[in-house]
Every structure is written in structure tokens, then in C-alpha cells.
Amino acid sequence: MGGLKTIATVATVALVSTGSSISAANGKEQKLDGAAFLETFDDGLKGWVKSEVEQYTGVVELANENGEKSLKVPEKARHYGYTKQLSTPFDPRDGFAIQFEAAQTEGLDCGGAYLKYLTEEANTGKEMDGSSPYVLMFGPDKCGSNNKVHVIFKHKSPKDGELEEKHLKDPPKMPSDKAPHMYTLLVNTKEHTYEVKIDGKVEKEGSIFEDFEPPFNPPKMIDDPEDSKPEDWVDEKQIPDPNAKKPDDWDEDAPMEILDEEATKPEGWLDDEPEEIEDPEAEEPEDWDEEEDGEYEAPLVPNPRCEEAPGCGEWEQPMKENPDYKGPWSAPMIDNVLYKGEWAPKQIENPKYYEDPTPFENVGKISAVALEIWTMSDGLTLDNILISKDFDTVDKAAETFDFEAKKEAKEKALKEAEEKAAEEAEKAAEKAEKAEAKKAANAAGFPGKVTDLMYKVVEKIPGKAGEVLTKPVDFMAENVAALYAFLATSLLSILYFIVSPFVKDAKKTAATKKKVGKAKKTDEVQEDDDEEEEEEEEEEDEKPKKKNGRSKK
């Protein structure tokens, strides 16, 4: 951007003559007499060529809000580079009017939307970059403390052909809201005057020759760059009196105020009355739960008895100015007898001096414009860009596009959104206040002692773990029910770990006894079976033995 140094958005929009006919938002063809160029984006981004220089990675979009089309910058922290040629170069030497609308729809952190009107010699199309020369840069820019509406011309010296940027001094500030704003620049080359308007209101006006830095016509005499102040030059008009001495009775340690020993307590002072009391008209909220919220306490209000009395509470003697206070001593100032005056370099003739009575014959013709943006804010939109030689045309354009109605509608919508956000924030604050009240009430009793102990334990846990564990403690400090649930669960867990070994031993013992009993029963059954077998054997032995053949009998 030549000599312009800024980290803000550099927004420059390419323009092309589209004739005097325009397409309104309702789709009807309209005429705008006196327009040398008009860009409404009703034809989209037709004719815009993206630069192929490596840094331009951003891609613009065509926005469409309620039928109103505009060019939009959709992403932040990117370079955008586009150009569009004018069908016929525009010569500004006879005076001109520039106008466009810009909106920061997502708010503005660091960015801008100024238009850069390129010369016939500029690199355009795929070769466009930040060094492409321009005739004019005009529009808003804000980043940090930098807030201004730029007006910068590049003027060619008629003496040596050197190009130099001419910046408007003390430019007006840009609006920083999300609504659309209309920026207008009028330059009268016959009277050598200018006007900068925002939303149709003149914010800055004056002389082309007096209000730009450096001036269009350089000074005839300048400071000698080789001249320097002599080492023995004295430019201090006054010095401390070297003969002055601090008086012996000068006490630098004396305080500025001392206790007023003569003051007495005013009659009627209420020593035993507090300055604030509980609001007697306060009522416990219907949704207040003592088990969960703790004991209810009414809010404090000023004690009405104190309003009728000189004061309440413990009386203390007031302070008064110390008559002996003098502060740190310093020598008085006297005129410096060696003072020579303010030094200034000697004046010499300016080798670059010239007088250009018609400076806009040396700024060139506007042949194209480039959209070249580096922005830290997204959502910038540009619309209804106009170039004309007729000052009245800008007013016709504002009326044709119904700018005021559009701006008022957007401001109304933004206001409603802000009121809704404020209402939600108020509700959130009330909820947080109630939570704090619950927390304070809980802290007064047993829950507070428990959570205090928890906080002490959590504070000793280092790193991320401590931060994570603080959140559930905060929740339990605000919700007594959750705290008691945690304590009950913890107690049951502890009892389980204490009792479970005994339960396991009891079960083990019972199982062992059962096993032994079963074994014993098995042995008894076995003994009975053995006895029965013995009896059967005896019976077999007692039976008469049989032989082959007959019996003896």
C-alpha cells in the first residue's frame, strides 16, 4: 500500500462502468441519471477476477439478505485479492463524487472497508497485488486505537514525476456497530475543497491545499537536514536556584492530615444502631427450600433511624488538614542567564518545491479497482458503489436504494437483539446471585464446613486435576441436596468396605460348616450300610448247608 502502514483491513473494491441503469431489489429496471459507474451486485460477482498471487487465499461470497445483494468477506485472517476493470477510465480532474455502503455484520475487532481506485498503470486481474498503484483510497479503517475514515490521494510531482501519498489530516472516525453505513467523498476541483460524509452527514470538510499531509504543494523553505544544535546551546528558560537551601524548620515528614482533637461526637449520634438492618418488608421466596438453600436471611437496607440522626455506629474523630504540612522541599525556579532561546535548524530552499494549481490533473485516471483485504474480522459487506461527476447523484442513489429505511430496519433488529441478550444476561445474573445466596446460606452451617474442607483438599491437588475437581465442589456448595447425596453415597461406600470383609468371613465359615456337616452325614450313612452288610453275612452263615443228594434225615 505504498507509505500507508496499517495492520487493519485493507479493503479496496474494483469498479466497472455499468451504464446508468440499475436493477433494484424488487427486480425492476431503474435509471440513475449522472452515474458514471454503479455497482449493485445484482449481477453477482460477474467480471471480478481473483488474483493468483500466492498470499490471496480468501474467497469472497455474494450475500443476499431480503433480496439485497452485496459482496461479502466470509472469513477472517485471510488475504482477499480481486479486480474488475472499468469499461472506460474515469478522469477526476473536473471534480467527482464517490459513494458506497459498508457493514461489519459480525462486529469489528480489527478491519476496515476502504476502496482503492487503481490507475491505468496498475497490475490488475491475476497479477494484482498490494503494490498496484492507485489514484484514491477512501473508506473506514479500525484496529485498536486506530479509527479513521481514510482519504488518501497519490499525487504526481509536476517537477520530477515522483509519486507521493497525500493523507487527510485528522480524518473522522468510523462507526463501529453492525449496521450498514454510507460513506461519501465529494471533491470540488474548481474550488479545491472536499467533503467527507457518513450516512449523509458532513463529518469533515475543508481545503485540499491546507488539510492534507504532506501538502499537495510542498513548502518553499524547509529545515536544513544537515544543521544540528550546537553542544553548548542552552534552551532551558528556567533552572532551580543553585543558592537556595531548605529551611531548618522544614519538616518533610509531616503528614498531610492529622486527627482533629477538638472534634466532639454530635448530639444525637446513635452508637448502638447499625447502619444497615434486615429489610422488614422482605418475604421469603416461594421456591426457597431450607434443606437445599439453607436458612433464609432477608437482604440488608439502610437503617431509617440513621437518616434522622447525625450518624450511627461507633463514632470516630475525623481527620483535618495539617497546618504544619509542607511536603517535599524543592529549590525555587529562577531565570536562566545562559538561556539562548528555542533552537531551530536554519531554513534552506526546498529542492523539491513546486506549485501545482490543479493537482487533480496529476493523479491519473481511475481504470480499475481491486478488492485487496487482510482482515481480522469476518462479515464485511460492500454494496451500491458509485462514481459520478455530479454531486447530486449520490443523494439520488441514497434515495433510490432507500438507504435510510434499510439502515433503520437493521438498527431496529440489532437493538431488539441487544435487548434480548441483555434480558438473558440479567436472568443469568439473577440466577448466579441466587446461587451465591444459596452458597452463602449453606456456608453458615454444617454444609459450609464440609465444603470448606473439600476446597482445602482440592487446593492441594496440583495441575488440571485440581481445577476439574473444583467444579463439583462448587456445585455441592450451591446445592445442599447434592452435598448430602454425595455424603450418603460416600458413607455407604465406606461402610461397605468396612463390613464386607466380615460378611465374606461369615459366609466362608457358614460354607465350611455346611461342608463338614454334609461329610459327617455321609460317614454315618456309610456306617449303617456296613452294619447291614455284616448282619446279612451272619444270616447267610446260619442257613443249613446243602450237599449234593438228599438230607441225612
Secondary structure, 3 states (H helix, E strand, C coil): CCCCCCCCCCCCCCCCCCCCEEECCCCCEEECCCEEEEECCCCCCCCCEECCCCCCCCCCEEEEECCEEEEEECCCCEEEEEEEEEEEEECHHHCEEEEEEEEECCCCCEEECCEEEECCCCCCHHHCCCCCCEEEEEEEEEECCEEEEEEEEEEECCCCCCEEEEEECCCCCCCCCCCCEEEEEEEECCCCEEEEEECCEEEEEEECCCCEECCCCCCCEEECCCCCCCCCCCCCCEEECCCCCCCCCCCCCCCCEEECCCCCCCCCCECCCCCEEECCCCCCCCCCCHHHHCCCCCCEEECHHHHHCCCECCCCCCEEECCCCCCCCCCCEEECCCCCCCCCCCEEECCCCCCCCCHHHCCCCEEEEEEEEEECCCCEEEEEEEEECCCHHHHHHHHHCCHHHHHHHHHHHHHHHHHHHHHHHHHHHHHHHHHHHHHHHHHCCHHHHHHHHHHHHHHCCCHHHHHHHHHHHHHHHHCHHHHHHHHHHHHHHHHHHHHHHHHHHHHHHHHHHHHHHHHHHHHHHHHHHHHHHHHHHHHHHHCCCCCCCCCCC
